[in-house]
Amino acid sequence: MTLTNSPLVKSLWKFANNFVEQHKKVHSCLPVVEIDESWPSVCQQTEQDEENIYWQPTKSPDNLSFENIEAALEISLHQDFKIYFSTFFSESIDAESEDGKLSLLFAWNLDDFQRLQENLIGHVLMKKRLKQKTSLFFAVTDEEDMILSVLNDSGEVWVERVGCEPHKKLANSLSEFIDQLSPVIA
């Protein structure tokens, strides 16, 4: 599904590689996550110790698709949204923009991709029930109940309170938004 020459794919990989390189500079190693035997991922590298494992964003399988969601909801999801979640598997990555701190959401593995789709269905159905514009979430902010979404009809990036209409435009596109982010290394 991922269009490898897409500006968004380039922006995502540039951001992810920047995150990993900055993490290595600060901690002299790849990012670390707690080992969960029941939640494996292609992102996992070598074990750090008995409880933790190194990880890094890793190209996701080419067969990831949102066709089942589009058919069930009878809508076409914005191409940028589909590219965003099918470019690579990753842990969430903290970032910062001029508007504040946020955490970019990604799928960790195929089961997580499935869970993302289930959450997306719930979100889109809620928007329809409330007679609001269809938005597609991809990040959370450090403010409770505030999410970042792509407007499905335009591809613009907006802030919205869960259950409410988007209220602040952040960028004209996901690639424009990702390009302005800086990774936050804990």
N, C-alpha and C positions, 0 to 999 in steps of 0.2 A: 504494500500500500504506500509506503513512504516514497516520495519523489526525491531522489538523492540530490538533484541539482536545484531544488527549491530554495529560495532565500531563507525560509523558515528552518529548514533542515540545517543549513549552514550556520544560522544564528544559534540554534540549539546546541550543535556540536561545539561551536566556538565557546559558548557559555559553559557547557559541561567540562570541556578541556581546561578552561580557565579556572573553574572550581577545583578540579583535581590538582592542577599545578600549584595553585595558591595553598591548598591543603598540604601538599608535599612540602612547600617552603616553610609553612608554619609548624607542621608536626613531623616533618621528615618521613612521612609515610602516606599511603593511600588512606582515604576515609575508612572508618571502622564502624561496624554494626554488630550487634549482639547476634550470636549464632542461634538460629531457630531451625532445628532439623526438619520441622514440618512446613517450612516456608522457604525452600531453596530458590536460588536465582542464578541466572547466567552472570549476574553482576559480581557474584562472590569470587574472590581471588584466593589467596592463601590465608590460613588461620593465623591470627595474631597471637592468641593464647587459647586456652580451653573454652573461654566464654565469648570471644570476639573474633570476627573475621574481617579482612580487608575487602573493600568493594570499590567498584567504579562503574559509571554509566556504560552500558554495553548494548550494542545494536540489537534491537528486538527482532523476532522472527518476521520474515516478509509476509506471512499469511495473516497478520493481524487485520481485522476488518470490523467496521461498524455497520455492515449491511444488515445484520439481524436487528439492530436498534432502529435503523432507518425504516426498515419494513414494519416493525412493530409500532413505531410512532407515526408512520406515514409522513415522514419529513426527510429531507436531505440535510445532513449535518454539514456545517461549513468545512471546506477542505482543510483550512489551517488547523482546526480543532483535531481532525482525524490525523493529520501529519504530526501534530504535537505529541499525541499519545501513542503513535506507532513508530517513532524514530528510534527511541532506545528505552530500555528498562533502566530504572534507577530508583534509589531511595528519594524521598523528597529532598529538595535542595533549598536551603535558606538563601535569600537574596535581599537586596536593598535597591530601592529606586528613590528618586527625588521626593516621592510621595510617602515613603516609609518602608518598613520591613515586611517581608512576605515569605511564604514557603511555596515553591513550585511543586505541584503534585505530579507524580509519575507512577506508572505501574511497575512493580518490583518483579513480577513474574506473570505467567498466563492466568493463574487464579486471581491475581490482583487486577489484571485487565478485565476479567469477567466481573469482578466486584465493582470496578469503575463503571462498567456498562450498566449494571443494576442501579447504582446510585444516580447515574445520568438519566435513566428512565424515570426514576422518582422525581428528579429535579425538573425535567421537562414536563412531566404530567402535572406537577404542582404549578408551574408557570402557566400551562394551558388552563387549569382550573381557576387560577386567579385572573385569567384573561390578560396576561402580561406578555411582553416580547419574549421570544425564546432565547435564552442565554445558556451558555455551556461553560461550566466552571472548570478552571485549571489551576487555581492557586487559592490559598487562604492568607489572610493578613494577620498582623499581631493584634488587631481589634476584633473583639468577640463578634461573631455573626456576620463579619464582612468577608466577602469572597471576591475574587477577580474572575471575570467571565468574558467570553467572546460572544458578541451578539451574532446569532446565527445568520441573520439576513445581511449583515455588512462586514463581519470579521473584525469589527472594532473591539478594543479591549476596554472594559468598564469595571468600576467598583460597584458592588451591590450588596445591600443587606439581605440576608437570606429571607426569602418570601416577599421581597419588595422589588420594585423596578430599579434597574441600574440608575445610578445618580451622578457618577463622575467619570467622564471619558479620560482614559490614560494614554491611548495610542490608537492610530488608525488601523494597525494590524498587529498580529502576534509577533512577527519578526521585528517590527519596529520597537515593540515593547521589550522583547528579550534583549535586543541590542543595547538598551539603556540600563540594564541591570548590572549590578556588581554582586558577586558571590559573597556571602557572609560565612566566615570560617570561625567555628566555635573552638 
